[in-house]
Amino acid sequence: MKIKAAVSLVQDDPLVMKTVDLDDHLNGHEVLIKTVGSGICGADISETHGGPTGYAPIPMIMGHEGSGIVEKVGSDVDEFVPGDHVVVSYASCGTCKQCVEGRPYACERMNELNFEGKDMDGGTRYSLEGKPLSSFFQASSFGDHMKALDRNVVKVDKDVDLTILGPLGCGLQTGSGTVLNSLKPAPGEGIIIFGTGTVGLAAIMGAKVAHCDPIIAVDVFDSRLEMAKELGATHVINSKNIPDVPTEVQKIAKGGVEYGVVSAGVNGLAEQAVRSVGIHGEVAIVGGAIEGKFNMAMDFLVPAKTVKGVLQGDSLPKIYIPRLINLYKQGLFPFDKLVKFYDFDDINQAMEDSSNGKVVKPILKIAEV
């Protein structure tokens, strides 16, 4: 079938609107979805510049925070019917040890299935003028239709604006899930969150749901820190003005806080996070800084601290995304405050505004519900 899509044709160039071919033949467990909205994530922007490794299989249709309406289902799909409202989340294989043991966010094929541009069977679903186009996260939500495996699709309530829900499939579940699913703080325990983009602000909202105290947000932009306070931060630190964050944390919470989250991929933040938590503290690395300089004895061994990487907020999307929507409906997870809508044709402007910090979470309006 012919679809409209924003295509990355050349690394570092703006995306180009094209009419492309989508193979709409559905295998047993595949679902065809009309895309209604798509968030723009930092991973989409990074991929246009070659991705974290400097290589991305461009030409590619990016986008992985998609929401839409089911149009057709494969012969083995019994969870969805045409007309269902859905969100698409990360891809996982379902058969490796991690998936079978209930950790699909750590799927052994995570990089292959989400970043390498091929379908589960090694083929390609998109083509342009007879030449293959790579997909992203087995979805590619920068197109007016998506094809996804049913295991990676989540049914959502029809009484919530579908256009706004796409980012729950990645950035919002990553940030909040890091707190609620992985760190699991007890009420009254303290947390510090480095970076107040989508993931960091979602972590702050999750920390408020968990009744953390204090909730400390760290960034270099006062506007973002103001948003952090609005969403639940009890204290904010502008590290451009106060570079010694651990010392400042001691003024707020003597001995340090119990937990830390590093949501920005900036060298130096992991060290500050580790030194801001107290004895037996725990730090989750979500944003991928390239390197860290630690004293293994004094930073980890003697104070018995733990640092761990967290993928997709340790989230099981079919369970966790509906929970986030329920929190949103109760006014406890007001992620709509992060959002600015853009017409699909304005995708390059939306990506630029996200990159320079003018907007926290751009969402493309691709079709009417």
N, C-alpha and C positions, 0 to 999 in steps of 0.2 A: 504494500500500500504506500501511497505518497503521503508524506507528512512534512510539516514546516519545522525546521530545527535551526538552532544557532550552532554553527560548526566552527571549531578551531581548526583552521586549515594550515596555518604556519605558526610555529612557536613564537610567542611574544607579540603576535599580531592581534588586533581586535577580532572578535567573533563575527562571523558572516552568516546572515540569514539565507538558507538554501531550502529548496525542495529536495528531499532525499527519499530513498526507498527504505522502508522497514519491512522485513520479512514477517508478515503477520500470521504465518502458519504457527499454530501453538502445539508444542509438545504436551504430554499429559498433564504436567504440573505447572504450566505457564498461564499467565493472565495478561490480557491486553487491556490497557488503561488509557482513557482520554485524560491527558494532563490538564488540570485546572490551575494549579499554582506550583511554583518551585522557589524554594529558598536558594540564595547564593551563599556558599560556604567558602571559607578560606582555602579548603582543599581544591575547589573548582578553580580559584584564582591561581593557586600554586601550580596546578596542572597545566594551565595555559603557558606557564613559564618553564615547563619541563619537569614539574613535580619535585619532591624532596630529593630525588636521586639525580636530578638534572636530565632525566629521560622520561618522556611520556609518549605513548604510541599515537602521536598526532599524524594524520587528521582524526579528530575525535569529536563526538557529541558528549559534552560534559553535563553536569547536573546530577545531584543525588539526594536532594531534599524535596522530592516530588509528592504532590497530593493529586488525586483525581478520581474518576468514576470508572468502574469496571464496565467494559464493553463486551468482552468475550472471555470465556474460560476454556482451558484444556479439558480433555475427557476424564482426567483423574482428579480434577479439582472439585471438592465438595464443600469448601469453606466459603466460597464467594459465588455470587450470581450477578449477572448484569444489573447495573444500577447501584451497586454497593459503593459507598464512599470509602476511600482507602488512602493510606500513606505508605510509601515505599521506603524501606530502610536498607541497611547494609546487606550484602550478599554473603551467604555461607553455604558450605557444601552439604551439611547434614549427615555426613558419613564418617568423617575423621574422628579421632579419639576425643578432641575437644568438643566437637558438636555433640557427639553421642553422650558425653558426660555433662551436657547442659551448659557449655560455654561457647556458643556459636560466635560470640564477639572475639574469641581467640582462635577461630577456625584456622587449621593448618594451611588452607588455601586462601586466606584473607587477602594477601597482596595480589595473588593471581586473579581472583574473581572480581576484585573491586577496582584494581588499578591497571591491569595489563591489557584491558580492552577487548578480550575475547569472551565468548559465551561459555557456559559450563562445559560444552562438548568441544570447545576449541574453535568453533566457527565465529562468524560475525553476523549480526542481525541487521546492520545498516550498510547502505552503499550510496555512493554519489557518482552518477554518470558511469555506473558499472564497476567502480573501484570501491573496495571495502573501507568502511569507517569504523573506528574503534568506539566501543561503548564505555560507560563509566558506572561502576557499582552495579553492573548488570541491570541498569535502568535507563540512564541518560534522560534526565527530566528537563533538559533544555530542548525539548521537542514537544509537539502537541499530542503525541502518543508515546507511551512507554510499554515495553514488554518485560515482565518480571516473573521469577519463580514464586509460586504461592507461599513458600516458606518465608519469603522476604517481604511479604505484603501484610498490612495490618488493617483490619476493618475498623472504622471510626464512626462515631455518632453522626447522624445526619442533622442534628439540631445545633451543630457548631459550624461556623463559617469554614468551609473546606479549604478555601484559598490560603488561609493562615496556617494550616496544620503541617505543611511539608517539613519545616525545620525540626519538628519533633523527631523525625527519622534519623537525624545526625547530631547537629550542634546542641540542641536543647536536651536530648537524652544523654549526650556525652557529659555535659557539665553537671546537670542535676543528678544523674546516675552515679557519677564519681563520688558524690557525697552520700546519696541515699542507698545505693546498692553496694558500693565498694568500701568506703571509709566507715559508714554506719555510726556516726557520732551519737552519743547519748545526749539527752537534753542538758543544757548548761555547759557542755564542753566547747572549747574555743577552736576557731578555724581561721586560717589566713589564706586568701585567694589572690594569686598573682595573675594579673591580666583581667580586664573587664570588657572583653568582647562578648560575643554570644555565649561561648562556653563558660567563661568566668562569671558572667551575670546569671547564667542558668545555675551555676554552682552556688551562687549567693542565694538565689531563690530556694534551692534545695536545702541550704543550711538554715534558712529561716523556717522552712517546713519542719526541719529536724530540731528546732528550738536551740540551735547553737548560740553560745554567748561567751566571748565576743565573736562577732563576724567582722573580720578585718579585710578590706579590699585594698589592693596595691596596683597603681597604674601611674602613667605620666601625664594623663589628660584629665584635667579637672572636670570636664563635662561628663566623662565616663564615670568618674568617681561620684558625681552628683547623682547619676542614674543608679549607681551601686547603693547609695544611701536610700534612695527611693524604694529600691527593691529588697532592702533588708540589712544592708551593712550597718553595723553599729559604729564602726570606726573606718576612716580612710587614710591612706598614706600616699602622697605624691612622691614617688621615689626619685623624681628629677630634683625635687627640693630637699628631700630627706633621703640621701642615698644609703645610709646605714639603717636599713629596715629592721634587722634583728634587735638592735638597741632600742628602737622606737617601740617595738612589740613588747619589750620588757616593761616599758612604762604603762602599757595597757594591761598586760597579763604577766605578772611576775612569775618567772620560771618558764615563760613561753606558753603557746597554745598547744592543744593536743594534736591538731591536724593541719596540714597544708595542702594546697592544690596549686600546681603550676599549669596555667592554661595558655600561656603564651610561649612560643618557641624562641626565646631570647636567651642567649648565653648569660650566665650569672644568676638567673632567677632560681634555679634549682638549689644552688648553694645558699642563697638567702632564705629560701623556704626551709631547708634542713636546719639552719641555725636559728630560725624563728620558732620552731616547735620545741617543746620541752623533752625531758627524759621520757623515753619510751614513746616519743611522738611518731607520727606516721605521715608521710608525704606522698601524694599521688602526682605523677608526671603525666599530663595530658597533652600539653604543647611540646613539640619535639625540639628542644635546644640541641645543638650539635655536640657540645662537650660540657664537662663540668670539672671543676678543680676542688678536690676534697682531701681532707686529712682523714683517712679511713679510721684511725683509732679514735680521734677526738670528735669527729662528726657522726660516726656510726657506732663503733664498738662500745666505747665507754658509756655513752648515753643511751645505748640500746635502741637506736632509732631505725625506722624502716622506710625505705623508698621503693615505690613500685610504679610500674607503668599501668595505665588503665585505658583500655580500648572501648570506645562506644559506651562508656559509663557502666561497663559490666551489665548492659541492659539486654533483656529478652524482650524485643520490641512488641510482640503480640500481647504481652502482659503489661509491660511498663508504659507504653504510649497511651493506652486507655486510662491508666492511673493518672498520668500527667494531665490528660484532658479533663478528668474529674476534678483534679486540683484546680485547673484553670476555671472551670465552671463555678467552683466555690470561691473564686477570687484569691486563691492561695498560690497560684503560679501564673502571674500576669505577664506572660511572655509577649503579649500583644504590644506592650510598651516599647519593645525593642524594634518594632517592625516599621518599615516604609515600603509602600507598594510602588511598583514600576510596571508600565506596559511591557509586553514581551519584546517589542521592537527596540526598547531602550535598554537592552541588557548590558551593553558596553558601558553606558553611563552608570548603571546600577553597580557594576563591578568596580568601576573607578571610585564611586562614592564609598563603597565598602573598603577598598584598599586604603583610601586616605582618611578613613575614620569619620566621614560625614554621617554615615548611617551604620547602626549596629547590625541589623539583619534586613537586607533587601529581599523582597519577595516579588517574583515576576507573576503578573496576572496573565495567564496564557489562554484561558477559555472561561466562559460563563458556566456556572453550575446548572 
